[in-house]
Amino acid sequence: MRKEHQGWTMFKVWLFSPRLAVWGEGMVESLIFGLIALGMWRAVLE
């Protein structure tokens, strides 16, 4: 729950700070890429 709240605060800061928005976008992209890679690895291991 606390982690979610922290994420929400980060999201609000992200909305109001263009410089942070660029950094946040990179983080989201790398997270999505990581999840896709993880899914591919799981498919390979199965």
Backbone atoms as SQL, in Angstrom:
CREATE TABLE atoms (id INTEGER PRIMARY KEY, chain TEXT, resi INTEGER, resn TEXT, atom TEXT, x REAL, y REAL, z REAL);
INSERT INTO atoms VALUES
  (1, 'A', 1, 'MET', 'N', 0.848, -1.202, 0.000),
  (2, 'A', 1, 'MET', 'CA', 0.000, 0.000, 0.000),
  (3, 'A', 1, 'MET', 'C', 0.883, 1.252, 0.000),
  (4, 'A', 2, 'ARG', 'N', 1.904, 1.229, 0.821),
  (5, 'A', 2, 'ARG', 'CA', 2.788, 2.386, 0.916),
  (6, 'A', 2, 'ARG', 'C', 3.529, 2.605, -0.414),
  (7, 'A', 3, 'LYS', 'N', 3.889, 1.506, -1.043),
  (8, 'A', 3, 'LYS', 'CA', 4.587, 1.601, -2.317),
  (9, 'A', 3, 'LYS', 'C', 3.684, 2.230, -3.370),
  (10, 'A', 4, 'GLU', 'N', 2.412, 1.860, -3.354),
  (11, 'A', 4, 'GLU', 'CA', 1.449, 2.438, -4.300),
  (12, 'A', 4, 'GLU', 'C', 1.325, 3.941, -4.082),
  (13, 'A', 5, 'HIS', 'N', 1.271, 4.348, -2.808),
  (14, 'A', 5, 'HIS', 'CA', 1.152, 5.769, -2.484),
  (15, 'A', 5, 'HIS', 'C', 2.378, 6.522, -2.984),
  (16, 'A', 6, 'GLN', 'N', 3.544, 5.917, -2.806),
  (17, 'A', 6, 'GLN', 'CA', 4.787, 6.526, -3.273),
  (18, 'A', 6, 'GLN', 'C', 4.743, 6.679, -4.793),
  (19, 'A', 7, 'GLY', 'N', 4.231, 5.646, -5.460),
  (20, 'A', 7, 'GLY', 'CA', 4.118, 5.692, -6.911),
  (21, 'A', 7, 'GLY', 'C', 3.168, 6.797, -7.364),
  (22, 'A', 8, 'TRP', 'N', 2.080, 6.986, -6.620),
  (23, 'A', 8, 'TRP', 'CA', 1.104, 8.021, -6.937),
  (24, 'A', 8, 'TRP', 'C', 1.721, 9.401, -6.782),
  (25, 'A', 9, 'THR', 'N', 2.507, 9.583, -5.710),
  (26, 'A', 9, 'THR', 'CA', 3.192, 10.859, -5.486),
  (27, 'A', 9, 'THR', 'C', 4.158, 11.123, -6.630),
  (28, 'A', 10, 'MET', 'N', 4.901, 10.081, -7.032),
  (29, 'A', 10, 'MET', 'CA', 5.840, 10.211, -8.141),
  (30, 'A', 10, 'MET', 'C', 5.100, 10.601, -9.414),
  (31, 'A', 11, 'PHE', 'N', 3.926, 9.995, -9.616),
  (32, 'A', 11, 'PHE', 'CA', 3.132, 10.285, -10.806),
  (33, 'A', 11, 'PHE', 'C', 2.696, 11.742, -10.822),
  (34, 'A', 12, 'LYS', 'N', 2.285, 12.270, -9.663),
  (35, 'A', 12, 'LYS', 'CA', 1.852, 13.670, -9.582),
  (36, 'A', 12, 'LYS', 'C', 3.019, 14.604, -9.859),
  (37, 'A', 13, 'VAL', 'N', 4.187, 14.269, -9.307),
  (38, 'A', 13, 'VAL', 'CA', 5.385, 15.080, -9.557),
  (39, 'A', 13, 'VAL', 'C', 5.722, 15.026, -11.045),
  (40, 'A', 14, 'TRP', 'N', 5.597, 13.824, -11.616),
  (41, 'A', 14, 'TRP', 'CA', 5.904, 13.588, -13.023),
  (42, 'A', 14, 'TRP', 'C', 5.025, 14.447, -13.924),
  (43, 'A', 15, 'LEU', 'N', 3.758, 14.614, -13.546),
  (44, 'A', 15, 'LEU', 'CA', 2.830, 15.417, -14.338),
  (45, 'A', 15, 'LEU', 'C', 3.240, 16.884, -14.373),
  (46, 'A', 16, 'PHE', 'N', 3.839, 17.350, -13.269),
  (47, 'A', 16, 'PHE', 'CA', 4.150, 18.780, -13.173),
  (48, 'A', 16, 'PHE', 'C', 5.590, 19.127, -13.525),
  (49, 'A', 17, 'SER', 'N', 6.423, 18.131, -13.798),
  (50, 'A', 17, 'SER', 'CA', 7.822, 18.404, -14.109),
  (51, 'A', 17, 'SER', 'C', 8.221, 17.786, -15.449),
  (52, 'A', 18, 'PRO', 'N', 8.370, 18.612, -16.484),
  (53, 'A', 18, 'PRO', 'CA', 8.725, 18.118, -17.824),
  (54, 'A', 18, 'PRO', 'C', 10.029, 17.329, -17.831),
  (55, 'A', 19, 'ARG', 'N', 11.017, 17.792, -17.067),
  (56, 'A', 19, 'ARG', 'CA', 12.310, 17.109, -17.045),
  (57, 'A', 19, 'ARG', 'C', 12.148, 15.712, -16.448),
  (58, 'A', 20, 'LEU', 'N', 11.351, 15.628, -15.365),
  (59, 'A', 20, 'LEU', 'CA', 11.082, 14.332, -14.734),
  (60, 'A', 20, 'LEU', 'C', 10.250, 13.458, -15.660),
  (61, 'A', 21, 'ALA', 'N', 9.401, 14.084, -16.471),
  (62, 'A', 21, 'ALA', 'CA', 8.537, 13.337, -17.379),
  (63, 'A', 21, 'ALA', 'C', 9.375, 12.534, -18.373),
  (64, 'A', 22, 'VAL', 'N', 10.437, 13.145, -18.884),
  (65, 'A', 22, 'VAL', 'CA', 11.316, 12.456, -19.835),
  (66, 'A', 22, 'VAL', 'C', 11.967, 11.259, -19.152),
  (67, 'A', 23, 'TRP', 'N', 12.446, 11.477, -17.914),
  (68, 'A', 23, 'TRP', 'CA', 13.085, 10.404, -17.148),
  (69, 'A', 23, 'TRP', 'C', 12.076, 9.303, -16.838),
  (70, 'A', 24, 'GLY', 'N', 10.860, 9.715, -16.476),
  (71, 'A', 24, 'GLY', 'CA', 9.802, 8.759, -16.157),
  (72, 'A', 24, 'GLY', 'C', 9.411, 7.928, -17.365),
  (73, 'A', 25, 'GLU', 'N', 9.364, 8.572, -18.533),
  (74, 'A', 25, 'GLU', 'CA', 9.021, 7.853, -19.759),
  (75, 'A', 25, 'GLU', 'C', 10.042, 6.771, -20.044),
  (76, 'A', 26, 'GLY', 'N', 11.317, 7.113, -19.865),
  (77, 'A', 26, 'GLY', 'CA', 12.385, 6.132, -20.068),
  (78, 'A', 26, 'GLY', 'C', 12.231, 4.959, -19.118),
  (79, 'A', 27, 'MET', 'N', 11.846, 5.251, -17.865),
  (80, 'A', 27, 'MET', 'CA', 11.659, 4.206, -16.868),
  (81, 'A', 27, 'MET', 'C', 10.512, 3.285, -17.263),
  (82, 'A', 28, 'VAL', 'N', 9.399, 3.890, -17.711),
  (83, 'A', 28, 'VAL', 'CA', 8.230, 3.100, -18.109),
  (84, 'A', 28, 'VAL', 'C', 8.579, 2.209, -19.300),
  (85, 'A', 29, 'GLU', 'N', 9.305, 2.779, -20.263),
  (86, 'A', 29, 'GLU', 'CA', 9.697, 2.012, -21.444),
  (87, 'A', 29, 'GLU', 'C', 10.584, 0.837, -21.068),
  (88, 'A', 30, 'SER', 'N', 11.566, 1.080, -20.195),
  (89, 'A', 30, 'SER', 'CA', 12.468, 0.006, -19.787),
  (90, 'A', 30, 'SER', 'C', 11.722, -1.046, -18.980),
  (91, 'A', 31, 'LEU', 'N', 10.724, -0.614, -18.194),
  (92, 'A', 31, 'LEU', 'CA', 9.922, -1.555, -17.405),
  (93, 'A', 31, 'LEU', 'C', 9.116, -2.463, -18.329),
  (94, 'A', 32, 'ILE', 'N', 8.472, -1.860, -19.349),
  (95, 'A', 32, 'ILE', 'CA', 7.679, -2.632, -20.310),
  (96, 'A', 32, 'ILE', 'C', 8.586, -3.599, -21.070),
  (97, 'A', 33, 'PHE', 'N', 9.759, -3.097, -21.487),
  (98, 'A', 33, 'PHE', 'CA', 10.718, -3.939, -22.203),
  (99, 'A', 33, 'PHE', 'C', 11.164, -5.104, -21.325),
  (100, 'A', 34, 'GLY', 'N', 11.405, -4.814, -20.041),
  (101, 'A', 34, 'GLY', 'CA', 11.811, -5.847, -19.090),
  (102, 'A', 34, 'GLY', 'C', 10.735, -6.911, -18.930),
  (103, 'A', 35, 'LEU', 'N', 9.473, -6.469, -18.858),
  (104, 'A', 35, 'LEU', 'CA', 8.362, -7.416, -18.706),
  (105, 'A', 35, 'LEU', 'C', 8.224, -8.302, -19.940),
  (106, 'A', 36, 'ILE', 'N', 8.410, -7.709, -21.124),
  (107, 'A', 36, 'ILE', 'CA', 8.333, -8.477, -22.370),
  (108, 'A', 36, 'ILE', 'C', 9.462, -9.502, -22.414),
  (109, 'A', 37, 'ALA', 'N', 10.675, -9.061, -22.046),
  (110, 'A', 37, 'ALA', 'CA', 11.831, -9.960, -22.032),
  (111, 'A', 37, 'ALA', 'C', 11.606, -11.101, -21.049),
  (112, 'A', 38, 'LEU', 'N', 11.055, -10.775, -19.880),
  (113, 'A', 38, 'LEU', 'CA', 10.764, -11.790, -18.862),
  (114, 'A', 38, 'LEU', 'C', 9.742, -12.795, -19.387),
  (115, 'A', 39, 'GLY', 'N', 8.706, -12.286, -20.058),
  (116, 'A', 39, 'GLY', 'CA', 7.687, -13.158, -20.625),
  (117, 'A', 39, 'GLY', 'C', 8.267, -14.082, -21.685),
  (118, 'A', 40, 'MET', 'N', 9.186, -13.554, -22.511),
  (119, 'A', 40, 'MET', 'CA', 9.834, -14.361, -23.539),
  (120, 'A', 40, 'MET', 'C', 10.684, -15.451, -22.898),
  (121, 'A', 41, 'TRP', 'N', 11.421, -15.081, -21.837),
  (122, 'A', 41, 'TRP', 'CA', 12.269, -16.049, -21.141),
  (123, 'A', 41, 'TRP', 'C', 11.425, -17.162, -20.537),
  (124, 'A', 42, 'ARG', 'N', 10.287, -16.799, -19.958),
  (125, 'A', 42, 'ARG', 'CA', 9.406, -17.802, -19.349),
  (126, 'A', 42, 'ARG', 'C', 8.878, -18.750, -20.421),
  (127, 'A', 43, 'ALA', 'N', 8.551, -18.202, -21.588),
  (128, 'A', 43, 'ALA', 'CA', 8.056, -19.027, -22.692),
  (129, 'A', 43, 'ALA', 'C', 9.152, -19.989, -23.160),
  (130, 'A', 44, 'VAL', 'N', 10.388, -19.497, -23.204),
  (131, 'A', 44, 'VAL', 'CA', 11.523, -20.329, -23.636),
  (132, 'A', 44, 'VAL', 'C', 11.784, -21.434, -22.616),
  (133, 'A', 45, 'LEU', 'N', 11.730, -21.080, -21.325),
  (134, 'A', 45, 'LEU', 'CA', 12.006, -22.055, -20.266),
  (135, 'A', 45, 'LEU', 'C', 10.919, -23.120, -20.179),
  (136, 'A', 46, 'GLU', 'N', 9.701, -22.773, -20.541),
  (137, 'A', 46, 'GLU', 'CA', 8.610, -23.751, -20.521),
  (138, 'A', 46, 'GLU', 'C', 8.714, -24.606, -21.775);
